[in-house]
Amino acid sequence: MRASARRPTANAAGLRPPAAGRLALGLDIGGSHMAAGLVDASGRVHGWRRRALDAACHPDRAMETAAALLDEVLAAHPEQASQVVGVGMGLPGMVEVTGGRLVFAPNLRWTDYPAADRLAGLTGLAVVADNDARLATLAEALFGAARGCSDVLGVIIGTGIGGGIILDGRLFRGPGGTAGEIGHLTLDLDGPACRCGNRGCLETLVAGPAIAAAGRAALARAVQEDRPGPLRSLCEDDPAAVTAAAVSAAAAAGDQAAREILARAGTWLGIALAGCCNLINPRLVVVGGGVAEAGELLLGPARCEIARRTMSVPRAMVDVVTGELGAMAGVIGAGALVLGDY
Amino acid sequence: MRASARRPTANAAGLRPPAAGRLALGLDIGGSHMAAGLVDASGRVHGWRRRALDAACHPDRAMETAAALLDEVLAAHPEQASQVVGVGMGLPGMVEVTGGRLVFAPNLRWTDYPAADRLAGLTGLAVVADNDARLATLAEALFGAARGCSDVLGVIIGTGIGGGIILDGRLFRGPGGTAGEIGHLTLDLDGPACRCGNRGCLETLVAGPAIAAAGRAALARAVQEDRPGPLRSLCEDDPAAVTAAAVSAAAAAGDQAAREILARAGTWLGIALAGCCNLINPRLVVVGGGVAEAGELLLGPARCEIARRTMSVPRAMVDVVTGELGAMAGVIGAGALVLGDY
């Protein structure tokens, strides 16, 4: 009675790149900036440009700025305009993907806004929208650090923290389109209040504003104790100059307090990532966004926690790397959303 | 230049049930018991039976016991033996699914054991193996509380805590076959040591042994303070009689300390589930295993934490329910693994 019970298999390749020949406008709206460019099927960006975005501005104003930015991009590349098949837009919050509606953006305080329809009305172009961190992850998986990888967790750390998930070679959105919100995992039960309404979210501990706030406290201590150091000299003792980027630069220059801030953030990041590795067993974690530019000072401590807190099989197979596409990732992913089938 | 940029969609139905007409032997090896039965394509179990399993026993002995149990099941149903196409086996740990090898079972201390090959040698039947909690989730998704649902997180709470994930209507294993290990999410950074090597895992706070230990402490306090109550009378003041089931029964009978134990466990469970809802956005969380029989005394507090700690969209769409298949779920899922394509 020996029969051949089928053995389940779960092999998958990475995402399929878009077919060549077409172009899309990629637009990436973040918590403090927007960026846009023409994206081709190889993930190259033409005419990339960037504008500051006031977090307090009305979304209609932001869409007008975005439309003007896209016009500029097209005006600089008139010969390619006929190849443009549409606009992909990344938004920093929960996006109802099928309708391109922004449900809630904690760091912009936009709620229930028909972003894709509004931008389509202003530009005369077809617009699709998705979560910005998911699109940055898509870009890294198609053209960057996660090329060819079937199971990827992207973590994008900037003003907030977002994420994207690729499973079995497919971009995974979840039935509500919100999968990947790693920034709102509770880590510190009674920790700082988060703009999402919860407390102690990863975002409150590791995103740019948290690192900047810790940097300002370190600066104040150093000033008070009359201790010189890279953080003080880089910021010229001005608390307003202490950004996450300044903390990273000071840490790279050997500032001990700045290094401790990044190490603490990396530890929290690693605890969250260990949970994710146990839960979804990715082959690769790609950490992107401005804060990721701290590199090993952040990722080293994160890897320690992953090693401590992940089960043996998922631990042995996961790598943790920084993204390769930097600030371009969001625009590239937004363009790719239009050019491919993801 | 209006073009029709494709809007991504993410609709999926539930798992497809197995085709009718065949039978499989389902075998569920847990942390303290094994169970087996003949499973048909409708998820019905014929000749279900169960044996205690000594956690300290050698896996070869356990496989011999399992083979004898399967023989008993077949002997009780001789007329159906010719329809049996193989054995599905659930194992309480990380399973290398393609080879049926158990990599590590924390609560049995089995390591790197060729379980499927060994059982196939003993029975002369084809054997496939997978994680026990994943198979229980599969069963609930095919025939139980998650029937027809495309995006499910199963959490099985017994001697340990395991999980299973169904995404976009497909059982998700992850590239290493270990996806779903929700029991090893770190919740309490410096919490109790876990058998996985980490500290403060969900399992150390919410699984049966944690609830029993808290129950024994409550019993000792009640005895010392000479306070009568359901826990004392149910266990006749005997610490050895305090199991998780006894704590649940005492709580159901109104024992305040027992209720607090379950509420605390439910709170931890809810914190972990909130993280999972943010990360993978399930439509349904099914809580199964023996500890789930505590019902609302456990799930009520869990829902509170989910409401506090999950973003609005995933929060609004998720339901948290107990499993419908009870102690049968593991056997049914193991059989279904052979009968269908999952």
Contacts between the chains, C-beta under 8 A, distances in Angstrom:
chain1	res1	chain2	res2	distance
A	1	B	81	7.0
A	1	B	82	7.5
A	1	B	84	6.9
A	1	B	124	6.6
A	1	B	125	6.5
A	2	B	124	5.9
A	2	B	125	6.7
A	2	B	126	6.3
A	3	B	84	7.5
A	3	B	85	4.6
A	3	B	86	5.1
A	3	B	125	7.0
A	3	B	126	5.1
A	4	B	86	7.5
A	4	B	126	5.5
A	5	B	24	7.5
A	5	B	85	6.3
A	5	B	86	2.9
A	5	B	87	6.9
A	5	B	88	7.3
A	5	B	125	7.8
A	5	B	126	3.8
A	5	B	127	6.6
A	5	B	128	4.8
A	5	B	338	4.7
A	6	B	128	7.0
A	6	B	338	7.5
A	6	B	341	7.1
A	7	B	97	7.2
A	7	B	98	5.6
A	7	B	99	7.8
A	7	B	100	7.2
A	7	B	128	5.5
A	8	B	97	5.3
A	8	B	98	7.3
A	8	B	128	6.9
A	8	B	130	7.0
A	8	B	173	7.3
A	8	B	337	7.1
A	8	B	342	6.5
A	9	B	97	7.9
A	9	B	98	5.9
A	10	B	97	7.1
A	10	B	173	4.8
A	10	B	174	7.4
A	10	B	175	6.7
A	10	B	177	6.9
A	12	B	175	7.8
A	24	B	5	7.6
A	81	B	1	7.0
A	82	B	1	7.5
A	84	B	1	6.9
A	84	B	3	7.6
A	85	B	3	4.6
A	85	B	5	6.3
A	86	B	3	5.1
A	86	B	4	7.5
A	86	B	5	2.9
A	87	B	5	6.9
A	88	B	5	7.3
A	94	B	311	6.4
A	94	B	312	7.3
A	94	B	313	4.9
A	97	B	7	7.2
A	97	B	8	5.3
A	97	B	9	7.8
A	97	B	10	7.0
A	98	B	7	5.5
A	98	B	8	7.3
A	98	B	9	5.8
A	98	B	10	8.0
A	99	B	7	7.7
A	100	B	7	7.2
A	103	B	312	7.2
A	103	B	313	5.7
A	104	B	311	7.6
A	104	B	312	6.1
A	104	B	313	7.6
A	124	B	1	6.5
A	124	B	2	5.9
A	125	B	1	6.5
A	125	B	2	6.7
A	125	B	3	7.0
A	125	B	5	7.8
A	126	B	2	6.3
A	126	B	3	5.1
A	126	B	4	5.5
A	126	B	5	3.8
A	127	B	5	6.6
A	128	B	5	4.8
A	128	B	6	7.0
A	128	B	7	5.5
A	128	B	8	6.8
A	130	B	8	7.0
A	150	B	175	6.4
A	151	B	174	6.5
A	151	B	175	4.8
A	163	B	279	7.6
A	165	B	279	7.7
A	165	B	280	7.5
A	167	B	167	6.5
A	167	B	172	6.2
A	167	B	174	7.8
A	168	B	170	7.7
A	168	B	172	7.2
A	170	B	168	7.7
A	172	B	167	6.2
A	172	B	168	7.2
A	172	B	280	7.7
A	173	B	8	7.3
A	173	B	10	4.8
A	173	B	281	7.7
A	174	B	10	7.3
A	174	B	151	6.5
A	174	B	167	7.7
A	174	B	280	6.1
A	174	B	281	2.8
A	174	B	282	7.5
A	174	B	314	7.2
A	175	B	10	6.7
A	175	B	12	7.8
A	175	B	150	6.4
A	175	B	151	4.8
A	175	B	281	6.3
A	175	B	282	7.8
A	175	B	283	5.4
A	175	B	317	6.7
A	176	B	281	5.1
A	176	B	313	4.6
A	176	B	314	5.6
A	176	B	316	7.9
A	176	B	317	5.0
A	177	B	10	6.8
A	177	B	281	7.6
A	177	B	313	7.3
A	178	B	278	7.6
A	178	B	281	5.0
A	178	B	311	6.4
A	178	B	313	4.7
A	178	B	314	5.1
A	179	B	279	6.8
A	179	B	280	5.3
A	179	B	281	4.3
A	180	B	279	6.8
A	181	B	278	4.2
A	181	B	279	6.7
A	181	B	281	8.0
A	181	B	311	5.7
A	181	B	314	7.4
A	182	B	278	7.3
A	182	B	279	6.1
A	184	B	278	4.8
A	184	B	309	7.8
A	184	B	310	7.8
A	184	B	311	5.5
A	185	B	275	4.3
A	185	B	278	6.1
A	185	B	279	6.9
A	186	B	271	5.6
A	186	B	274	6.3
A	186	B	275	6.2
A	186	B	309	4.9
A	189	B	271	7.1
A	196	B	311	5.6
A	197	B	308	7.9
A	198	B	274	7.9
A	198	B	308	6.3
A	198	B	309	4.8
A	198	B	310	7.9
A	271	B	186	5.6
A	271	B	189	7.1
A	274	B	186	6.3
A	274	B	198	7.9
A	275	B	185	4.3
A	275	B	186	6.2
A	275	B	275	6.5
A	276	B	279	6.4
A	278	B	178	7.6
A	278	B	181	4.2
A	278	B	182	7.3
A	278	B	184	4.7
A	278	B	185	6.1
A	279	B	163	7.6
A	279	B	165	7.7
A	279	B	179	6.8
A	279	B	180	6.8
A	279	B	181	6.7
A	279	B	182	6.1
A	279	B	185	6.9
A	279	B	276	6.4
A	279	B	279	6.6
A	279	B	280	7.4
A	280	B	165	7.5
A	280	B	172	7.7
A	280	B	174	6.1
A	280	B	179	5.4
A	280	B	279	7.4
A	280	B	280	7.0
A	281	B	173	7.7
A	281	B	174	2.8
A	281	B	175	6.2
A	281	B	176	5.1
A	281	B	177	7.6
A	281	B	178	4.9
A	281	B	179	4.3
A	281	B	181	7.9
A	282	B	174	7.6
A	282	B	175	7.8
A	283	B	175	5.3
A	308	B	197	7.9
A	308	B	198	6.3
A	309	B	184	7.8
A	309	B	186	4.9
A	309	B	198	4.8
A	310	B	184	7.8
A	310	B	198	7.9
A	311	B	94	6.4
A	311	B	104	7.6
A	311	B	178	6.4
A	311	B	181	5.7
A	311	B	184	5.5
A	311	B	196	5.6
A	312	B	94	7.3
A	312	B	103	7.2
A	312	B	104	6.0
A	313	B	94	4.9
A	313	B	103	5.6
A	313	B	104	7.6
A	313	B	176	4.5
A	313	B	177	7.3
A	313	B	178	4.7
A	314	B	174	7.2
A	314	B	176	5.6
A	314	B	178	5.1
A	314	B	181	7.4
A	316	B	176	7.9
A	317	B	175	6.7
A	317	B	176	5.0
A	337	B	8	7.1
A	338	B	5	4.8
A	338	B	6	7.5
A	341	B	6	7.1
A	342	B	8	6.5
